[in-house]
């Protein structure tokens, strides 16, 4: 089975699957301009600040949340609610976020262009205590969404 590694400087379509890519989506009524913006927003307890960070893209989003020391408590936030990083609630939030991202037509086209390749992210971290999205979480969400999209296309 072919593998596709989503790393900096790779070619299309992998190059356009990074969290840093600008894809607008709406989750729980909040507009996000990138998955990175959404993920970094989870480090902020203030809802207004979260909405601001959700609108950021790429490195601008990453650096906005960089100084937040969420890992000390393993606590993240969404819409005023504390979420344990290691909880099922957090995994369900990630699933909802990737499902919302999958509504974006450009993202759909890019993800479907990966065909049946096993998606990897060798630059990603594997320890959930040190990152808000592990390599495994990221890649499994992408492959889950891709499979759902393919099944939807086949059902029509």
C-alpha positions as CSV (number, residue, x, y, z in Angstrom):
1,X,0.0,0.0,0.0
2,X,1.3,3.4,-0.9
3,X,2.2,5.8,1.9
4,X,1.9,9.6,1.8
5,X,3.8,11.7,4.4
6,X,2.4,15.1,5.2
7,X,5.6,17.0,5.8
8,X,6.9,20.5,5.2
9,X,7.8,21.0,1.6
10,X,6.1,17.9,0.2
11,X,4.2,17.9,-3.1
12,X,0.4,18.0,-3.7
13,X,-1.9,16.7,-2.3
14,X,0.0,16.0,0.9
15,X,1.3,19.5,1.0
16,X,-2.2,20.8,1.3
17,X,-3.3,18.6,4.2
18,X,-1.3,20.4,6.8
19,X,-3.1,22.0,9.7
20,X,-1.5,25.2,8.6
21,X,-3.5,25.3,5.3
22,X,-6.3,27.9,5.0
23,X,-9.6,26.0,4.9
24,X,-12.6,27.8,6.4
25,X,-15.1,25.7,8.4
26,X,-17.6,26.2,11.1
27,X,-17.8,24.1,14.3
28,X,-20.4,24.7,17.0
29,X,-21.3,28.0,15.3
30,X,-17.6,29.2,15.4
31,X,-15.9,30.1,12.2
32,X,-12.3,28.7,11.8
33,X,-9.9,29.6,9.0
34,X,-7.6,26.7,9.6
35,X,-7.4,23.5,11.7
36,X,-4.3,25.0,13.3
37,X,-6.4,28.1,14.4
38,X,-9.0,25.8,15.9
39,X,-6.4,23.6,17.7
40,X,-4.5,26.6,19.1
41,X,-7.8,28.2,20.3
42,X,-8.3,25.2,22.6
43,X,-5.4,26.5,24.8
44,X,-7.4,29.6,25.7
45,X,-10.2,29.6,28.4
46,X,-11.7,32.9,27.3
47,X,-14.3,32.4,24.6
48,X,-13.7,35.7,22.9
49,X,-10.0,34.9,22.6
50,X,-10.9,31.5,21.2
51,X,-13.0,33.0,18.5
52,X,-10.1,35.3,17.5
53,X,-7.5,32.5,17.4
54,X,-9.9,30.4,15.3
55,X,-9.6,33.0,12.6
56,X,-5.8,32.7,12.3
57,X,-3.9,30.5,9.8
58,X,-0.6,28.8,9.8
59,X,2.3,30.0,11.8
60,X,0.3,33.0,13.0
61,X,-2.1,30.6,14.7
62,X,0.7,28.3,16.0
63,X,2.6,31.2,17.6
64,X,-0.5,32.7,19.2
65,X,-0.9,29.6,21.3
66,X,2.8,28.7,21.7
67,X,3.3,30.3,25.2
68,X,0.2,28.7,26.7
69,X,1.4,26.1,29.2
70,X,-1.7,23.8,28.8
71,X,0.4,20.6,29.2
72,X,1.0,21.4,32.9
73,X,-2.6,20.6,33.7
74,X,-3.5,18.7,30.5
75,X,-6.5,20.9,30.3
76,X,-7.9,22.4,27.1
77,X,-11.1,24.5,26.6
78,X,-13.9,24.8,24.1
79,X,-16.7,27.3,24.5
80,X,-16.2,27.9,28.2
81,X,-15.9,24.2,29.1
82,X,-12.7,22.6,30.5
83,X,-11.7,19.5,28.6
84,X,-9.2,16.9,29.8
85,X,-6.7,16.3,27.0
86,X,-6.9,12.5,27.5
87,X,-10.7,12.2,27.6
88,X,-13.3,10.8,25.2
89,X,-14.9,14.3,25.2
90,X,-11.7,15.6,23.6
91,X,-11.6,12.9,21.0
92,X,-15.2,13.6,20.2
93,X,-14.4,17.3,19.8
94,X,-11.5,16.4,17.4
95,X,-13.9,14.2,15.4
96,X,-16.5,17.0,15.2
97,X,-13.8,19.4,14.1
98,X,-12.5,17.2,11.3
99,X,-16.1,16.5,10.2
100,X,-16.7,20.2,10.0
101,X,-13.4,20.7,8.1
102,X,-14.6,18.0,5.7
103,X,-17.5,20.2,4.6
104,X,-15.0,22.5,2.9
105,X,-15.0,21.7,-0.9
106,X,-11.3,22.5,-1.5
107,X,-10.3,20.3,1.5
108,X,-12.6,17.5,0.1
109,X,-10.9,17.6,-3.3
110,X,-7.4,17.6,-1.7
111,X,-8.1,14.7,0.6
112,X,-9.8,12.6,-2.1
113,X,-6.7,13.2,-4.3
114,X,-4.7,11.1,-1.8
115,X,-6.5,8.0,-3.2
116,X,-6.0,5.0,-1.0
117,X,-2.6,6.0,0.4
118,X,-1.9,5.5,4.1
119,X,-1.4,9.0,5.4
120,X,1.5,9.6,7.7
121,X,2.9,12.7,9.4
122,X,6.5,11.9,10.4
123,X,7.0,15.5,11.7
124,X,4.2,15.0,14.2
125,X,4.6,14.2,17.9
126,X,3.3,10.9,19.3
127,X,2.9,11.8,23.0
128,X,-0.5,13.2,23.7
129,X,0.8,14.9,26.9
130,X,3.1,17.1,24.7
131,X,0.8,17.9,21.8
132,X,-2.8,18.8,21.2
133,X,-2.9,16.6,18.1
134,X,-0.7,13.5,17.8
135,X,0.5,12.1,14.5
136,X,-1.9,9.1,15.1
137,X,-4.9,11.3,15.9
138,X,-4.3,13.6,12.9
139,X,-3.7,10.8,10.3
140,X,-6.5,8.6,11.6
141,X,-9.0,11.5,11.4
142,X,-7.9,12.3,7.8
143,X,-8.3,8.7,6.7
144,X,-11.6,8.3,8.6
145,X,-13.0,11.4,6.9
146,X,-11.6,10.3,3.5
147,X,-13.3,6.9,3.8
148,X,-16.6,8.5,4.8
149,X,-16.4,10.8,1.7
150,X,-15.6,7.9,-0.6
151,X,-18.5,5.9,0.8
152,X,-20.8,9.0,0.3
153,X,-19.7,9.4,-3.3
154,X,-20.3,5.6,-3.9
155,X,-23.8,5.8,-2.3
156,X,-25.0,8.4,-4.8
